Amino acid sequence: MTVPLDMRNDIRSMDADGVPNAEIARRIHASRNAVAKYADMEDMSPAPPLPAERR
């Protein structure tokens, strides 16, 4: 399940407030696994592309 950015921000803010993952999942209607995934992420920006190797 792809979680929209605003939902990710909600997850992170509720997690910072100490709301349990199961309660967050109930409030935003997402799976507990998705909540755990995004609550544990420190940086949600996509990984930068790796530079090409030079010969």
mmCIF entry with sequence, helices, sheets and N, C-alpha, C, O atoms, coordinates in Angstrom:
data_MODEL
# 
_entry.id   MODEL 
# 
_entity.id                         1 
_entity.type                       polymer 
_entity.pdbx_number_of_molecules   1 
# 
_entity_poly.entity_id                      1 
_entity_poly.type                           'polypeptide(L)' 
_entity_poly.nstd_linkage                   no 
_entity_poly.nstd_monomer                   no 
_entity_poly.pdbx_seq_one_letter_code       MTVPLDMRNDIRSMDADGVPNAEIARRIHASRNAVAKYADMEDMSPAPPLPAERR 
_entity_poly.pdbx_seq_one_letter_code_can   MTVPLDMRNDIRSMDADGVPNAEIARRIHASRNAVAKYADMEDMSPAPPLPAERR 
_entity_poly.pdbx_strand_id                 A 
# 
loop_
_entity_poly_seq.entity_id 
_entity_poly_seq.num 
_entity_poly_seq.mon_id 
_entity_poly_seq.hetero 
1 1  MET n 
1 2  THR n 
1 3  VAL n 
1 4  PRO n 
1 5  LEU n 
1 6  ASP n 
1 7  MET n 
1 8  ARG n 
1 9  ASN n 
1 10 ASP n 
1 11 ILE n 
1 12 ARG n 
1 13 SER n 
1 14 MET n 
1 15 ASP n 
1 16 ALA n 
1 17 ASP n 
1 18 GLY n 
1 19 VAL n 
1 20 PRO n 
1 21 ASN n 
1 22 ALA n 
1 23 GLU n 
1 24 ILE n 
1 25 ALA n 
1 26 ARG n 
1 27 ARG n 
1 28 ILE n 
1 29 HIS n 
1 30 ALA n 
1 31 SER n 
1 32 ARG n 
1 33 ASN n 
1 34 ALA n 
1 35 VAL n 
1 36 ALA n 
1 37 LYS n 
1 38 TYR n 
1 39 ALA n 
1 40 ASP n 
1 41 MET n 
1 42 GLU n 
1 43 ASP n 
1 44 MET n 
1 45 SER n 
1 46 PRO n 
1 47 ALA n 
1 48 PRO n 
1 49 PRO n 
1 50 LEU n 
1 51 PRO n 
1 52 ALA n 
1 53 GLU n 
1 54 ARG n 
1 55 ARG n 
# 
_struct_asym.id          A 
_struct_asym.entity_id   1 
# 
loop_
_struct_conf.conf_type_id 
_struct_conf.id 
_struct_conf.pdbx_PDB_helix_id 
_struct_conf.beg_label_comp_id 
_struct_conf.beg_label_asym_id 
_struct_conf.beg_label_seq_id 
_struct_conf.pdbx_beg_PDB_ins_code 
_struct_conf.end_label_comp_id 
_struct_conf.end_label_asym_id 
_struct_conf.end_label_seq_id 
_struct_conf.pdbx_end_PDB_ins_code 
_struct_conf.beg_auth_comp_id 
_struct_conf.beg_auth_asym_id 
_struct_conf.beg_auth_seq_id 
_struct_conf.end_auth_comp_id 
_struct_conf.end_auth_asym_id 
_struct_conf.end_auth_seq_id 
_struct_conf.pdbx_PDB_helix_class 
_struct_conf.details 
_struct_conf.pdbx_PDB_helix_length 
HELX_P HELX_P1 AA1 LEU A 5  ? ALA A 16 ? LEU A 5  ALA A 16 1 ? 12 
HELX_P HELX_P2 AA2 ASN A 21 ? ILE A 28 ? ASN A 21 ILE A 28 1 ? 8  
HELX_P HELX_P3 AA3 ARG A 32 ? ASP A 40 ? ARG A 32 ASP A 40 1 ? 9  
# 
_struct_conf_type.id          HELX_P 
_struct_conf_type.criteria    ? 
_struct_conf_type.reference   ? 
# 
loop_
_atom_site.group_PDB 
_atom_site.id 
_atom_site.type_symbol 
_atom_site.label_atom_id 
_atom_site.label_alt_id 
_atom_site.label_comp_id 
_atom_site.label_asym_id 
_atom_site.label_entity_id 
_atom_site.label_seq_id 
_atom_site.pdbx_PDB_ins_code 
_atom_site.Cartn_x 
_atom_site.Cartn_y 
_atom_site.Cartn_z 
_atom_site.occupancy 
_atom_site.B_iso_or_equiv 
_atom_site.pdbx_formal_charge 
_atom_site.auth_seq_id 
_atom_site.auth_comp_id 
_atom_site.auth_asym_id 
_atom_site.auth_atom_id 
_atom_site.pdbx_PDB_model_num 
ATOM 1   N N  . MET A 1 1  ? 0.847  -1.174 0.000   1.00 0.00 ? 1  MET A N  1 
ATOM 2   C CA . MET A 1 1  ? 0.000  0.000  0.000   1.00 0.00 ? 1  MET A CA 1 
ATOM 3   C C  . MET A 1 1  ? 0.891  1.236  0.000   1.00 0.00 ? 1  MET A C  1 
ATOM 4   O O  . MET A 1 1  ? 1.777  1.370  0.845   1.00 0.00 ? 1  MET A O  1 
ATOM 5   N N  . THR A 1 2  ? 0.660  2.115  -0.927  1.00 0.00 ? 2  THR A N  1 
ATOM 6   C CA . THR A 1 2  ? 1.378  3.377  -0.961  1.00 0.00 ? 2  THR A CA 1 
ATOM 7   C C  . THR A 1 2  ? 0.636  4.382  -0.092  1.00 0.00 ? 2  THR A C  1 
ATOM 8   O O  . THR A 1 2  ? -0.565 4.600  -0.249  1.00 0.00 ? 2  THR A O  1 
ATOM 9   N N  . VAL A 1 3  ? 1.369  4.978  0.816   1.00 0.00 ? 3  VAL A N  1 
ATOM 10  C CA . VAL A 1 3  ? 0.765  5.915  1.764   1.00 0.00 ? 3  VAL A CA 1 
ATOM 11  C C  . VAL A 1 3  ? 1.077  7.338  1.308   1.00 0.00 ? 3  VAL A C  1 
ATOM 12  O O  . VAL A 1 3  ? 2.241  7.676  1.095   1.00 0.00 ? 3  VAL A O  1 
ATOM 13  N N  . PRO A 1 4  ? 0.044  8.181  1.155   1.00 0.00 ? 4  PRO A N  1 
ATOM 14  C CA . PRO A 1 4  ? 0.287  9.569  0.735   1.00 0.00 ? 4  PRO A CA 1 
ATOM 15  C C  . PRO A 1 4  ? 1.142  10.330 1.752   1.00 0.00 ? 4  PRO A C  1 
ATOM 16  O O  . PRO A 1 4  ? 1.209  9.962  2.925   1.00 0.00 ? 4  PRO A O  1 
ATOM 17  N N  . LEU A 1 5  ? 1.788  11.387 1.283   1.00 0.00 ? 5  LEU A N  1 
ATOM 18  C CA . LEU A 1 5  ? 2.705  12.151 2.111   1.00 0.00 ? 5  LEU A CA 1 
ATOM 19  C C  . LEU A 1 5  ? 2.019  12.745 3.343   1.00 0.00 ? 5  LEU A C  1 
ATOM 20  O O  . LEU A 1 5  ? 2.592  12.724 4.432   1.00 0.00 ? 5  LEU A O  1 
ATOM 21  N N  . ASP A 1 6  ? 0.815  13.269 3.190   1.00 0.00 ? 6  ASP A N  1 
ATOM 22  C CA . ASP A 1 6  ? 0.138  13.853 4.348   1.00 0.00 ? 6  ASP A CA 1 
ATOM 23  C C  . ASP A 1 6  ? -0.183 12.794 5.399   1.00 0.00 ? 6  ASP A C  1 
ATOM 24  O O  . ASP A 1 6  ? -0.162 13.080 6.596   1.00 0.00 ? 6  ASP A O  1 
ATOM 25  N N  . MET A 1 7  ? -0.481 11.566 4.952   1.00 0.00 ? 7  MET A N  1 
ATOM 26  C CA . MET A 1 7  ? -0.732 10.484 5.899   1.00 0.00 ? 7  MET A CA 1 
ATOM 27  C C  . MET A 1 7  ? 0.565  10.084 6.602   1.00 0.00 ? 7  MET A C  1 
ATOM 28  O O  . MET A 1 7  ? 0.557  9.769  7.792   1.00 0.00 ? 7  MET A O  1 
ATOM 29  N N  . ARG A 1 8  ? 1.675  10.097 5.870   1.00 0.00 ? 8  ARG A N  1 
ATOM 30  C CA . ARG A 1 8  ? 2.975  9.791  6.477   1.00 0.00 ? 8  ARG A CA 1 
ATOM 31  C C  . ARG A 1 8  ? 3.308  10.821 7.561   1.00 0.00 ? 8  ARG A C  1 
ATOM 32  O O  . ARG A 1 8  ? 3.807  10.474 8.632   1.00 0.00 ? 8  ARG A O  1 
ATOM 33  N N  . ASN A 1 9  ? 3.027  12.077 7.265   1.00 0.00 ? 9  ASN A N  1 
ATOM 34  C CA . ASN A 1 9  ? 3.279  13.125 8.254   1.00 0.00 ? 9  ASN A CA 1 
ATOM 35  C C  . ASN A 1 9  ? 2.403  12.943 9.484   1.00 0.00 ? 9  ASN A C  1 
ATOM 36  O O  . ASN A 1 9  ? 2.856  13.167 10.606  1.00 0.00 ? 9  ASN A O  1 
ATOM 37  N N  . ASP A 1 10 ? 1.147  12.536 9.282   1.00 0.00 ? 10 ASP A N  1 
ATOM 38  C CA . ASP A 1 10 ? 0.259  12.258 10.409  1.00 0.00 ? 10 ASP A CA 1 
ATOM 39  C C  . ASP A 1 10 ? 0.806  11.120 11.261  1.00 0.00 ? 10 ASP A C  1 
ATOM 40  O O  . ASP A 1 10 ? 0.795  11.189 12.490  1.00 0.00 ? 10 ASP A O  1 
ATOM 41  N N  . ILE A 1 11 ? 1.285  10.069 10.595  1.00 0.00 ? 11 ILE A N  1 
ATOM 42  C CA . ILE A 1 11 ? 1.855  8.923  11.311  1.00 0.00 ? 11 ILE A CA 1 
ATOM 43  C C  . ILE A 1 11 ? 3.034  9.378  12.158  1.00 0.00 ? 11 ILE A C  1 
ATOM 44  O O  . ILE A 1 11 ? 3.132  9.034  13.336  1.00 0.00 ? 11 ILE A O  1 
ATOM 45  N N  . ARG A 1 12 ? 3.927  10.148 11.554  1.00 0.00 ? 12 ARG A N  1 
ATOM 46  C CA . ARG A 1 12 ? 5.128  10.580 12.280  1.00 0.00 ? 12 ARG A CA 1 
ATOM 47  C C  . ARG A 1 12 ? 4.801  11.511 13.436  1.00 0.00 ? 12 ARG A C  1 
ATOM 48  O O  . ARG A 1 12 ? 5.430  11.431 14.491  1.00 0.00 ? 12 ARG A O  1 
ATOM 49  N N  . SER A 1 13 ? 3.831  12.388 13.251  1.00 0.00 ? 13 SER A N  1 
ATOM 50  C CA . SER A 1 13 ? 3.487  13.312 14.340  1.00 0.00 ? 13 SER A CA 1 
ATOM 51  C C  . SER A 1 13 ? 2.796  12.578 15.485  1.00 0.00 ? 13 SER A C  1 
ATOM 52  O O  . SER A 1 13 ? 3.078  12.848 16.652  1.00 0.00 ? 13 SER A O  1 
ATOM 53  N N  . MET A 1 14 ? 1.883  11.642 15.156  1.00 0.00 ? 14 MET A N  1 
ATOM 54  C CA . MET A 1 14 ? 1.231  10.872 16.223  1.00 0.00 ? 14 MET A CA 1 
ATOM 55  C C  . MET A 1 14 ? 2.234  9.970  16.933  1.00 0.00 ? 14 MET A C  1 
ATOM 56  O O  . MET A 1 14 ? 2.160  9.788  18.149  1.00 0.00 ? 14 MET A O  1 
ATOM 57  N N  . ASP A 1 15 ? 3.169  9.406  16.174  1.00 0.00 ? 15 ASP A N  1 
ATOM 58  C CA . ASP A 1 15 ? 4.202  8.567  16.781  1.00 0.00 ? 15 ASP A CA 1 
ATOM 59  C C  . ASP A 1 15 ? 5.071  9.395  17.727  1.00 0.00 ? 15 ASP A C  1 
ATOM 60  O O  . ASP A 1 15 ? 5.440  8.925  18.803  1.00 0.00 ? 15 ASP A O  1 
ATOM 61  N N  . ALA A 1 16 ? 5.394  10.614 17.330  1.00 0.00 ? 16 ALA A N  1 
ATOM 62  C CA . ALA A 1 16 ? 6.196  11.491 18.184  1.00 0.00 ? 16 ALA A CA 1 
ATOM 63  C C  . ALA A 1 16 ? 5.434  11.872 19.456  1.00 0.00 ? 16 ALA A C  1 
ATOM 64  O O  . ALA A 1 16 ? 6.041  12.126 20.496  1.00 0.00 ? 16 ALA A O  1 
ATOM 65  N N  . ASP A 1 17 ? 4.104  11.909 19.366  1.00 0.00 ? 17 ASP A N  1 
ATOM 66  C CA . ASP A 1 17 ? 3.279  12.218 20.537  1.00 0.00 ? 17 ASP A CA 1 
ATOM 67  C C  . ASP A 1 17 ? 3.076  11.009 21.449  1.00 0.00 ? 17 ASP A C  1 
ATOM 68  O O  . ASP A 1 17 ? 2.484  11.132 22.521  1.00 0.00 ? 17 ASP A O  1 
ATOM 69  N N  . GLY A 1 18 ? 3.568  9.837  21.024  1.00 0.00 ? 18 GLY A N  1 
ATOM 70  C CA . GLY A 1 18 ? 3.482  8.641  21.856  1.00 0.00 ? 18 GLY A CA 1 
ATOM 71  C C  . GLY A 1 18 ? 2.243  7.790  21.628  1.00 0.00 ? 18 GLY A C  1 
ATOM 72  O O  . GLY A 1 18 ? 1.935  6.917  22.439  1.00 0.00 ? 18 GLY A O  1 
ATOM 73  N N  . VAL A 1 19 ? 1.530  8.033  20.536  1.00 0.00 ? 19 VAL A N  1 
ATOM 74  C CA . VAL A 1 19 ? 0.339  7.229  20.226  1.00 0.00 ? 19 VAL A CA 1 
ATOM 75  C C  . VAL A 1 19 ? 0.806  5.861  19.732  1.00 0.00 ? 19 VAL A C  1 
ATOM 76  O O  . VAL A 1 19 ? 1.670  5.794  18.858  1.00 0.00 ? 19 VAL A O  1 
ATOM 77  N N  . PRO A 1 20 ? 0.258  4.770  20.265  1.00 0.00 ? 20 PRO A N  1 
ATOM 78  C CA . PRO A 1 20 ? 0.660  3.425  19.816  1.00 0.00 ? 20 PRO A CA 1 
ATOM 79  C C  . PRO A 1 20 ? 0.336  3.201  18.334  1.00 0.00 ? 20 PRO A C  1 
ATOM 80  O O  . PRO A 1 20 ? -0.613 3.776  17.801  1.00 0.00 ? 20 PRO A O  1 
ATOM 81  N N  . ASN A 1 21 ? 1.140  2.355  17.679  1.00 0.00 ? 21 ASN A N  1 
ATOM 82  C CA . ASN A 1 21 ? 0.959  2.099  16.253  1.00 0.00 ? 21 ASN A CA 1 
ATOM 83  C C  . ASN A 1 21 ? -0.425 1.556  15.935  1.00 0.00 ? 21 ASN A C  1 
ATOM 84  O O  . ASN A 1 21 ? -1.009 1.931  14.918  1.00 0.00 ? 21 ASN A O  1 
ATOM 85  N N  . ALA A 1 22 ? -0.962 0.686  16.776  1.00 0.00 ? 22 ALA A N  1 
ATOM 86  C CA . ALA A 1 22 ? -2.292 0.127  16.518  1.00 0.00 ? 22 ALA A CA 1 
ATOM 87  C C  . ALA A 1 22 ? -3.355 1.226  16.534  1.00 0.00 ? 22 ALA A C  1 
ATOM 88  O O  . ALA A 1 22 ? -4.285 1.199  15.729  1.00 0.00 ? 22 ALA A O  1 
ATOM 89  N N  . GLU A 1 23 ? -3.225 2.177  17.431  1.00 0.00 ? 23 GLU A N  1 
ATOM 90  C CA . GLU A 1 23 ? -4.182 3.281  17.506  1.00 0.00 ? 23 GLU A CA 1 
ATOM 91  C C  . GLU A 1 23 ? -4.037 4.203  16.287  1.00 0.00 ? 23 GLU A C  1 
ATOM 92  O O  . GLU A 1 23 ? -5.034 4.680  15.744  1.00 0.00 ? 23 GLU A O  1 
ATOM 93  N N  . ILE A 1 24 ? -2.805 4.448  15.868  1.00 0.00 ? 24 ILE A N  1 
ATOM 94  C CA . ILE A 1 24 ? -2.579 5.266  14.671  1.00 0.00 ? 24 ILE A CA 1 
ATOM 95  C C  . ILE A 1 24 ? -3.238 4.590  13.471  1.00 0.00 ? 24 ILE A C  1 
ATOM 96  O O  . ILE A 1 24 ? -3.909 5.247  12.675  1.00 0.00 ? 24 ILE A O  1 
ATOM 97  N N  . ALA A 1 25 ? -3.047 3.281  13.340  1.00 0.00 ? 25 ALA A N  1 
ATOM 98  C CA . ALA A 1 25 ? -3.632 2.530  12.226  1.00 0.00 ? 25 ALA A CA 1 
ATOM 99  C C  . ALA A 1 25 ? -5.152 2.657  12.223  1.00 0.00 ? 25 ALA A C  1 
ATOM 100 O O  . ALA A 1 25 ? -5.761 2.814  11.165  1.00 0.00 ? 25 ALA A O  1 
ATOM 101 N N  . ARG A 1 26 ? -5.762 2.589  13.395  1.00 0.00 ? 26 ARG A N  1 
ATOM 102 C CA . ARG A 1 26 ? -7.218 2.730  13.485  1.00 0.00 ? 26 ARG A CA 1 
ATOM 103 C C  . ARG A 1 26 ? -7.659 4.131  13.075  1.00 0.00 ? 26 ARG A C  1 
ATOM 104 O O  . ARG A 1 26 ? -8.639 4.287  12.347  1.00 0.00 ? 26 ARG A O  1 
ATOM 105 N N  . ARG A 1 27 ? -6.950 5.131  13.533  1.00 0.00 ? 27 ARG A N  1 
ATOM 106 C CA . ARG A 1 27 ? -7.339 6.523  13.255  1.00 0.00 ? 27 ARG A CA 1 
ATOM 107 C C  . ARG A 1 27 ? -7.250 6.885  11.780  1.00 0.00 ? 27 ARG A C  1 
ATOM 108 O O  . ARG A 1 27 ? -8.108 7.600  11.263  1.00 0.00 ? 27 ARG A O  1 
ATOM 109 N N  . ILE A 1 28 ? -6.215 6.395  11.099  1.00 0.00 ? 28 ILE A N  1 
ATOM 110 C CA . ILE A 1 28 ? -6.025 6.793  9.700   1.00 0.00 ? 28 ILE A CA 1 
ATOM 111 C C  . ILE A 1 28 ? -6.440 5.709  8.714   1.00 0.00 ? 28 ILE A C  1 
ATOM 112 O O  . ILE A 1 28 ? -6.302 5.880  7.503   1.00 0.00 ? 28 ILE A O  1 
ATOM 113 N N  . HIS A 1 29 ? -6.952 4.589  9.233   1.00 0.00 ? 29 HIS A N  1 
ATOM 114 C CA . HIS A 1 29 ? -7.441 3.485  8.389   1.00 0.00 ? 29 HIS A CA 1 
ATOM 115 C C  . HIS A 1 29 ? -6.335 2.932  7.496   1.00 0.00 ? 29 HIS A C  1 
ATOM 116 O O  . HIS A 1 29 ? -6.494 2.824  6.280   1.00 0.00 ? 29 HIS A O  1 
ATOM 117 N N  . ALA A 1 30 ? -5.227 2.588  8.115   1.00 0.00 ? 30 ALA A N  1 
ATOM 118 C CA . ALA A 1 30 ? -4.103 1.975  7.417   1.00 0.00 ? 30 ALA A CA 1 
ATOM 119 C C  . ALA A 1 30 ? -3.704 0.713  8.183   1.00 0.00 ? 30 ALA A C  1 
ATOM 120 O O  . ALA A 1 30 ? -4.148 0.503  9.311   1.00 0.00 ? 30 ALA A O  1 
ATOM 121 N N  . SER A 1 31 ? -2.879 -0.114 7.577   1.00 0.00 ? 31 SER A N  1 
ATOM 122 C CA . SER A 1 31 ? -2.439 -1.330 8.254   1.00 0.00 ? 31 SER A CA 1 
ATOM 123 C C  . SER A 1 31 ? -1.396 -1.001 9.317   1.00 0.00 ? 31 SER A C  1 
ATOM 124 O O  . SER A 1 31 ? -0.690 0.004  9.227   1.00 0.00 ? 31 SER A O  1 
ATOM 125 N N  . ARG A 1 32 ? -1.314 -1.859 10.313  1.00 0.00 ? 32 ARG A N  1 
ATOM 126 C CA . ARG A 1 32 ? -0.305 -1.652 11.362  1.00 0.00 ? 32 ARG A CA 1 
ATOM 127 C C  . ARG A 1 32 ? 1.094  -1.774 10.798  1.00 0.00 ? 32 ARG A C  1 
ATOM 128 O O  . ARG A 1 32 ? 2.014  -1.107 11.270  1.00 0.00 ? 32 ARG A O  1 
ATOM 129 N N  . ASN A 1 33 ? 1.266  -2.627 9.782   1.00 0.00 ? 33 ASN A N  1 
ATOM 130 C CA . ASN A 1 33 ? 2.586  -2.779 9.166   1.00 0.00 ? 33 ASN A CA 1 
ATOM 131 C C  . ASN A 1 33 ? 3.019  -1.492 8.474   1.00 0.00 ? 33 ASN A C  1 
ATOM 132 O O  . ASN A 1 33 ? 4.179  -1.092 8.573   1.00 0.00 ? 33 ASN A O  1 
ATOM 133 N N  . ALA A 1 34 ? 2.092  -0.845 7.775   1.00 0.00 ? 34 ALA A N  1 
ATOM 134 C CA . ALA A 1 34 ? 2.418  0.421  7.104   1.00 0.00 ? 34 ALA A CA 1 
ATOM 135 C C  . ALA A 1 34 ? 2.756  1.493  8.131   1.00 0.00 ? 34 ALA A C  1 
ATOM 136 O O  . ALA A 1 34 ? 3.689  2.273  7.938   1.00 0.00 ? 34 ALA A O  1 
ATOM 137 N N  . VAL A 1 35 ? 2.002  1.530  9.214   1.00 0.00 ? 35 VAL A N  1 
ATOM 138 C CA . VAL A 1 35 ? 2.266  2.508  10.271  1.00 0.00 ? 35 VAL A CA 1 
ATOM 139 C C  . VAL A 1 35 ? 3.646  2.265  10.867  1.00 0.00 ? 35 VAL A C  1 
ATOM 140 O O  . VAL A 1 35 ? 4.412  3.208  11.064  1.00 0.00 ? 35 VAL A O  1 
ATOM 141 N N  . ALA A 1 36 ? 3.966  1.012  11.154  1.00 0.00 ? 36 ALA A N  1 
ATOM 142 C CA . ALA A 1 36 ? 5.274  0.690  11.732  1.00 0.00 ? 36 ALA A CA 1 
ATOM 143 C C  . ALA A 1 36 ? 6.400  1.079  10.775  1.00 0.00 ? 36 ALA A C  1 
ATOM 144 O O  . ALA A 1 36 ? 7.432  1.599  11.200  1.00 0.00 ? 36 ALA A O  1 
ATOM 145 N N  . LYS A 1 37 ? 6.197  0.823  9.487   1.00 0.00 ? 37 LYS A N  1 
ATOM 146 C CA . LYS A 1 37 ? 7.213  1.147  8.481   1.00 0.00 ? 37 LYS A CA 1 
ATOM 147 C C  . LYS A 1 37 ? 7.520  2.644  8.463   1.00 0.00 ? 37 LYS A C  1 
ATOM 148 O O  . LYS A 1 37 ? 8.683  3.046  8.505   1.00 0.00 ? 37 LYS A O  1 
ATOM 149 N N  . TYR A 1 38 ? 6.476  3.461  8.402   1.00 0.00 ? 38 TYR A N  1 
ATOM 150 C CA . TYR A 1 38 ? 6.689  4.902  8.289   1.00 0.00 ? 38 TYR A CA 1 
ATOM 151 C C  . TYR A 1 38 ? 7.018  5.554  9.622   1.00 0.00 ? 38 TYR A C  1 
ATOM 152 O O  . TYR A 1 38 ? 7.669  6.599  9.642   1.00 0.00 ? 38 TYR A O  1 
ATOM 153 N N  . ALA A 1 39 ? 6.593  4.975  10.725  1.00 0.00 ? 39 ALA A N  1 
ATOM 154 C CA . ALA A 1 39 ? 6.932  5.522  12.031  1.00 0.00 ? 39 ALA A CA 1 
ATOM 155 C C  . ALA A 1 39 ? 8.415  5.319  12.334  1.00 0.00 ? 39 ALA A C  1 
ATOM 156 O O  . ALA A 1 39 ? 9.035  6.141  13.008  1.00 0.00 ? 39 ALA A O  1 
ATOM 157 N N  . ASP A 1 40 ? 8.979  4.221  11.833  1.00 0.00 ? 40 ASP A N  1 
ATOM 158 C CA . ASP A 1 40 ? 10.384 3.912  12.103  1.00 0.00 ? 40 ASP A CA 1 
ATOM 159 C C  . ASP A 1 40 ? 11.354 4.588  11.146  1.00 0.00 ? 40 ASP A C  1 
ATOM 160 O O  . ASP A 1 40 ? 12.557 4.610  11.405  1.00 0.00 ? 40 ASP A O  1 
ATOM 161 N N  . MET A 1 41 ? 10.855 5.139  10.047  1.00 0.00 ? 41 MET A N  1 
ATOM 162 C CA . MET A 1 41 ? 11.739 5.799  9.075   1.00 0.00 ? 41 MET A CA 1 
ATOM 163 C C  . MET A 1 41 ? 12.274 7.103  9.644   1.00 0.00 ? 41 MET A C  1 
ATOM 164 O O  . MET A 1 41 ? 11.522 7.898  10.208  1.00 0.00 ? 41 MET A O  1 
ATOM 165 N N  . GLU A 1 42 ? 13.563 7.316  9.494   1.00 0.00 ? 42 GLU A N  1 
ATOM 166 C CA . GLU A 1 42 ? 14.147 8.575  9.939   1.00 0.00 ? 42 GLU A CA 1 
ATOM 167 C C  . GLU A 1 42 ? 14.125 9.602  8.815   1.00 0.00 ? 42 GLU A C  1 
ATOM 168 O O  . GLU A 1 42 ? 13.880 10.785 9.054   1.00 0.00 ? 42 GLU A O  1 
ATOM 169 N N  . ASP A 1 43 ? 14.379 9.154  7.602   1.00 0.00 ? 43 ASP A N  1 
ATOM 170 C CA . ASP A 1 43 ? 14.412 10.057 6.457   1.00 0.00 ? 43 ASP A CA 1 
ATOM 171 C C  . ASP A 1 43 ? 13.515 9.459  5.377   1.00 0.00 ? 43 ASP A C  1 
ATOM 172 O O  . ASP A 1 43 ? 13.767 8.352  4.901   1.00 0.00 ? 43 ASP A O  1 
ATOM 173 N N  . MET A 1 44 ? 12.466 10.191 4.988   1.00 0.00 ? 44 MET A N  1 
ATOM 174 C CA . MET A 1 44 ? 11.524 9.646  4.007   1.00 0.00 ? 44 MET A CA 1 
ATOM 175 C C  . MET A 1 44 ? 11.815 10.109 2.587   1.00 0.00 ? 44 MET A C  1 
ATOM 176 O O  . MET A 1 44 ? 11.031 9.833  1.679   1.00 0.00 ? 44 MET A O  1 
ATOM 177 N N  . SER A 1 45 ? 12.911 10.797 2.381   1.00 0.00 ? 45 SER A N  1 
ATOM 178 C CA . SER A 1 45 ? 13.232 11.224 1.018   1.00 0.00 ? 45 SER A CA 1 
ATOM 179 C C  . SER A 1 45 ? 13.749 10.017 0.227   1.00 0.00 ? 45 SER A C  1 
ATOM 180 O O  . SER A 1 45 ? 14.348 9.108  0.801   1.00 0.00 ? 45 SER A O  1 
ATOM 181 N N  . PRO A 1 46 ? 13.520 10.010 -1.071  1.00 0.00 ? 46 PRO A N  1 
ATOM 182 C CA . PRO A 1 46 ? 13.999 8.879  -1.873  1.00 0.00 ? 46 PRO A CA 1 
ATOM 183 C C  . PRO A 1 46 ? 15.516 8.823  -1.876  1.00 0.00 ? 46 PRO A C  1 
ATOM 184 O O  . PRO A 1 46 ? 16.188 9.844  -1.730  1.00 0.00 ? 46 PRO A O  1 
ATOM 185 N N  . ALA A 1 47 ? 16.040 7.637  -2.041  1.00 0.00 ? 47 ALA A N  1 
ATOM 186 C CA . ALA A 1 47 ? 17.495 7.454  -2.068  1.00 0.00 ? 47 ALA A CA 1 
ATOM 187 C C  . ALA A 1 47 ? 18.070 8.157  -3.288  1.00 0.00 ? 47 ALA A C  1 
ATOM 188 O O  . ALA A 1 47 ? 17.511 8.059  -4.380  1.00 0.00 ? 47 ALA A O  1 
ATOM 189 N N  . PRO A 1 48 ? 19.187 8.867  -3.112  1.00 0.00 ? 48 PRO A N  1 
ATOM 190 C CA . PRO A 1 48 ? 19.785 9.541  -4.269  1.00 0.00 ? 48 PRO A CA 1 
ATOM 191 C C  . PRO A 1 48 ? 20.356 8.511  -5.252  1.00 0.00 ? 48 PRO A C  1 
ATOM 192 O O  . PRO A 1 48 ? 20.758 7.421  -4.843  1.00 0.00 ? 48 PRO A O  1 
ATOM 193 N N  . PRO A 1 49 ? 20.391 8.845  -6.513  1.00 0.00 ? 49 PRO A N  1 
ATOM 194 C CA . PRO A 1 49 ? 20.954 7.900  -7.485  1.00 0.00 ? 49 PRO A CA 1 
ATOM 195 C C  . PRO A 1 49 ? 22.444 7.711  -7.256  1.00 0.00 ? 49 PRO A C  1 
ATOM 196 O O  . PRO A 1 49 ? 23.150 8.646  -6.875  1.00 0.00 ? 49 PRO A O  1 
ATOM 197 N N  . LEU A 1 50 ? 22.905 6.515  -7.488  1.00 0.00 ? 50 LEU A N  1 
ATOM 198 C CA . LEU A 1 50 ? 24.321 6.228  -7.314  1.00 0.00 ? 50 LEU A CA 1 
ATOM 199 C C  . LEU A 1 50 ? 25.084 6.776  -8.508  1.00 0.00 ? 50 LEU A C  1 
ATOM 200 O O  . LEU A 1 50 ? 24.611 6.674  -9.640  1.00 0.00 ? 50 LEU A O  1 
ATOM 201 N N  . PRO A 1 51 ? 26.260 7.357  -8.276  1.00 0.00 ? 51 PRO A N  1 
ATOM 202 C CA . PRO A 1 51 ? 27.051 7.878  -9.401  1.00 0.00 ? 51 PRO A CA 1 
ATOM 203 C C  . PRO A 1 51 ? 27.581 6.715  -10.246 1.00 0.00 ? 51 PRO A C  1 
ATOM 204 O O  . PRO A 1 51 ? 27.883 5.639  -9.732  1.00 0.00 ? 51 PRO A O  1 
ATOM 205 N N  . ALA A 1 52 ? 27.683 6.961  -11.538 1.00 0.00 ? 52 ALA A N  1 
ATOM 206 C CA . ALA A 1 52 ? 28.215 5.944  -12.439 1.00 0.00 ? 52 ALA A CA 1 
ATOM 207 C C  . ALA A 1 52 ? 29.703 5.762  -12.171 1.00 0.00 ? 52 ALA A C  1 
ATOM 208 O O  . ALA A 1 52 ? 30.420 6.721  -11.889 1.00 0.00 ? 52 ALA A O  1 
ATOM 209 N N  . GLU A 1 53 ? 30.149 4.525  -12.264 1.00 0.00 ? 53 GLU A N  1 
ATOM 210 C CA . GLU A 1 53 ? 31.566 4.263  -12.035 1.00 0.00 ? 53 GLU A CA 1 
ATOM 211 C C  . GLU A 1 53 ? 32.367 4.706  -13.254 1.00 0.00 ? 53 GLU A C  1 
ATOM 212 O O  . GLU A 1 53 ? 31.972 4.489  -14.399 1.00 0.00 ? 53 GLU A O  1 
ATOM 213 N N  . ARG A 1 54 ? 33.488 5.325  -12.974 1.00 0.00 ? 54 ARG A N  1 
ATOM 214 C CA . ARG A 1 54 ? 34.377 5.768  -14.058 1.00 0.00 ? 54 ARG A CA 1 
ATOM 215 C C  . ARG A 1 54 ? 35.448 4.720  -14.295 1.00 0.00 ? 54 ARG A C  1 
ATOM 216 O O  . ARG A 1 54 ? 35.877 4.013  -13.383 1.00 0.00 ? 54 ARG A O  1 
ATOM 217 N N  . ARG A 1 55 ? 35.851 4.646  -15.513 1.00 0.00 ? 55 ARG A N  1 
ATOM 218 C CA . ARG A 1 55 ? 36.899 3.674  -15.855 1.00 0.00 ? 55 ARG A CA 1 
ATOM 219 C C  . ARG A 1 55 ? 38.250 4.233  -15.622 1.00 0.00 ? 55 ARG A C  1 
ATOM 220 O O  . ARG A 1 55 ? 39.249 3.553  -15.857 1.00 0.00 ? 55 ARG A O  1 
# 
